[in-house]
Amino acid sequence: ENETGYYGGAMTAVDANVTINNKSQITDNIGTTGAAFNFRGTGTYTLDDVTIQNNTATSNGVIYITNTGTLNLNKVTATANTAVNGGAVYASGAATVNITDSTLNENTATGSGGALYATVTVTVQGTNISDNSGATGGAIYMNGGALTLNNSTLTANNATGNGGAVYV
């Protein structure tokens, strides 16, 4: 359990290449932006076979990426995380997000995007996105950018406003 008053409860990385893998567990972190991870700049940030659970962002995203970096989530389980926008992931700027063979479930945004809030290019492949909730976009909220969903399942997501599963 880690806590920060601002960026990255577990880690902040700027202009770096970071890989976290092999059944790592990132749990119970608290932060304003990027409660678990705050990735900024031009790096490539890869989470492979990682569980991200019970983290709380008092602003945007448990995983936060901005600028021109690339976020790769492969075999990631993000569950029971909470943020204002992007309960699991918040992506902005000119970043790129790739989510493959992952599970995003039971995440909550008090604002938009229960699991994912993005203004960037997002590709989701072979991923289960279920039981997430947000005011707009119960699972995914796209504010511009581009979304590609391939061979993925969206079930039992809930929005109190528009876009029960996806708002584009």
HELIX and SHEET records of a PDB file:
SHEET    1   A 7 MET A  11  VAL A  14  0                                        
SHEET    2   A 7 PHE A  37  ARG A  40  1                                        
SHEET    3   A 7 ILE A  63  THR A  66  1                                        
SHEET    4   A 7 VAL A  89  ALA A  91  1                                        
SHEET    5   A 7 LEU A 116  ALA A 118  1                                        
SHEET    6   A 7 ILE A 140  MET A 142  1                                        
SHEET    7   A 7 VAL A 166  TYR A 167  1                                        
SHEET    1   B 6 VAL A  18  THR A  27  0                                        
SHEET    2   B 6 THR A  44  GLN A  53  1                                        
SHEET    3   B 6 THR A  70  ASN A  74  1                                        
SHEET    4   B 6 THR A  96  THR A 100  1                                        
SHEET    5   B 6 THR A 121  GLN A 125  1                                        
SHEET    6   B 6 ALA A 146  ASN A 150  1                                        
SHEET    1   C 6 VAL A  18  THR A  27  0                                        
SHEET    2   C 6 THR A  44  GLN A  53  1                                        
SHEET    3   C 6 THR A  77  THR A  79  1                                        
SHEET    4   C 6 THR A 103  ASN A 105  1                                        
SHEET    5   C 6 ASN A 128  SER A 130  1                                        
SHEET    6   C 6 THR A 153  THR A 155  1                                        
SHEET    1   D 2 ILE A  30  GLY A  31  0                                        
SHEET    2   D 2 THR A  56  ALA A  57  1                                        
SHEET    1   E 2 THR A  82  ALA A  83  0                                        
SHEET    2   E 2 THR A 108  ALA A 109  1                                        
SHEET    1   F 2 SER A 133  GLY A 134  0                                        
SHEET    2   F 2 ASN A 158  ALA A 159  1                                        
END                                                                             
